Amino acid sequence: MKLLHVDSSILNADSVSRTLTAHIVATLQDGQPDLDLASAPLGHLTQQHLAAAQGAPAPAGAEADIAASQRALDSFLAADTVVVGAPMYNFGVPSQLKAWLDRLAVAGKTFRYGEQGPVGLCGGKKIIVASSRGGVFSEGSPLASMDHQEAHLRAFFGFLGIQDITVVRAEGLAMGPEARARALEVARQHIAALASPAA
Ligand SMILES: Cc1cc2nc3c(=O)[nH]c(=O)nc-3n(C[C@H](O)[C@H](O)[C@H](O)COP(=O)(O)O)c2cc1C
């Protein structure tokens, strides 16, 4: 298995999503995060990145940034399983994680437009999202329409042609100690099930 482990929480040791991704990766194989987007953030997407992705030389002074962009894309393309730590921040994903997504959506590499519309080029990969959030936004809950975190990630990776997307969710983490403990236990059980053949 070529596994890519990506974290994005700014809370480091206190982070639920980091704990969950570590647990998921340990369940699947040993390893440290390959990409820590909080300690080594990618910058905002710029016109230079778009041009470089289409083969233009990196402008003077932007070489390191363009190289980081290329590494982010290469490591994603090389992986068959990608474990993504994705806390909900202000109803969406952390801007650090969004910056990474922006480097992955490269026309001709991860998707293309055809006469029938967009075609994802990354089919066959497996995505496991460790989703953590203070409130409850899952399907059927009153705040479900405010979920622009998991919904975004499903839409994004689906656009790239990836159909195998699993979300390990710990939600309601800010709703008291009992709700938090319950959420963590649900996530732990889900992770345990990922390792079993029936998962
Ligand atoms: C900057 C920030 C923004 C947040 N925004 C939301 C939010 O919009 N909705 C929500 O339910 N929880 C929100 N939370 C709570 C986090 O989703 C929750 O603490 C989660 O555990 C964070 O993931 P982490 O522990 O992996 O960092 C926010 C937390 C932070 C630090």
The ligand as a Tripos MOL2 file, in Angstrom:
@<TRIPOS>MOLECULE
LIG
   31    33     1     0     0
SMALL
NO_CHARGES

@<TRIPOS>ATOM
      1 C1        -10.5250   27.9620   14.3510 C.3       1 LIG1
      2 C2        -11.6000   26.9790   14.7190 C.ar      1 LIG1
      3 C3        -12.8190   27.0350   14.0670 C.ar      1 LIG1
      4 C4        -13.8190   26.1220   14.3850 C.ar      1 LIG1
      5 N1        -15.0150   26.1610   13.7220 N.ar      1 LIG1
      6 C5        -15.9670   25.2260   14.0120 C.ar      1 LIG1
      7 C6        -17.2020   25.1910   13.3000 C.ar      1 LIG1
      8 O1        -17.4640   25.9900   12.4210 O.2       1 LIG1
      9 N2        -18.1030   24.2550   13.6370 N.ar      1 LIG1
     10 C7        -17.8660   23.3030   14.5880 C.ar      1 LIG1
     11 O2        -18.7110   22.4450   14.8380 O.2       1 LIG1
     12 N3        -16.6880   23.2990   15.2600 N.ar      1 LIG1
     13 C8        -15.7560   24.2260   14.9920 C.ar      1 LIG1
     14 N4        -14.5720   24.2170   15.6610 N.ar      1 LIG1
     15 C9        -14.3130   23.1230   16.6070 C.3       1 LIG1
     16 C10       -13.4620   22.0820   15.9510 C.3       1 LIG1
     17 O3        -14.0550   21.5400   14.7920 O.3       1 LIG1
     18 C11       -13.1820   20.9670   16.9400 C.3       1 LIG1
     19 O4        -12.5110   21.5380   18.0560 O.3       1 LIG1
     20 C12       -12.3200   19.8860   16.3480 C.3       1 LIG1
     21 O5        -11.9570   18.9800   17.3530 O.3       1 LIG1
     22 C13       -11.0650   20.4780   15.7230 C.3       1 LIG1
     23 O6        -10.3110   19.4310   15.1710 O.3       1 LIG1
     24 P1         -8.8690   19.1270   15.7750 P.3       1 LIG1
     25 O7         -9.1140   18.7000   17.2030 O.co2     1 LIG1
     26 O8         -8.3560   18.0340   14.9390 O.co2     1 LIG1
     27 O9         -8.0730   20.3780   15.6800 O.co2     1 LIG1
     28 C14       -13.5740   25.1370   15.3660 C.ar      1 LIG1
     29 C15       -12.3260   25.0950   16.0060 C.ar      1 LIG1
     30 C16       -11.3520   26.0040   15.6950 C.ar      1 LIG1
     31 C17       -10.0150   25.9190   16.3910 C.3       1 LIG1
@<TRIPOS>BOND
     1     1     2 1
     2     2     3 ar
     3     2    30 ar
     4     3     4 ar
     5     4     5 ar
     6     4    28 ar
     7     5     6 ar
     8     6     7 ar
     9     6    13 1
    10     7     8 2
    11     7     9 ar
    12     9    10 ar
    13    10    11 2
    14    10    12 ar
    15    12    13 ar
    16    13    14 ar
    17    14    15 1
    18    14    28 ar
    19    15    16 1
    20    16    17 1
    21    16    18 1
    22    18    19 1
    23    18    20 1
    24    20    21 1
    25    20    22 1
    26    22    23 1
    27    23    24 1
    28    24    25 2
    29    24    26 1
    30    24    27 1
    31    28    29 ar
    32    29    30 ar
    33    30    31 1
@<TRIPOS>SUBSTRUCTURE
     1 LIG1         1 GROUP 0 **** ****
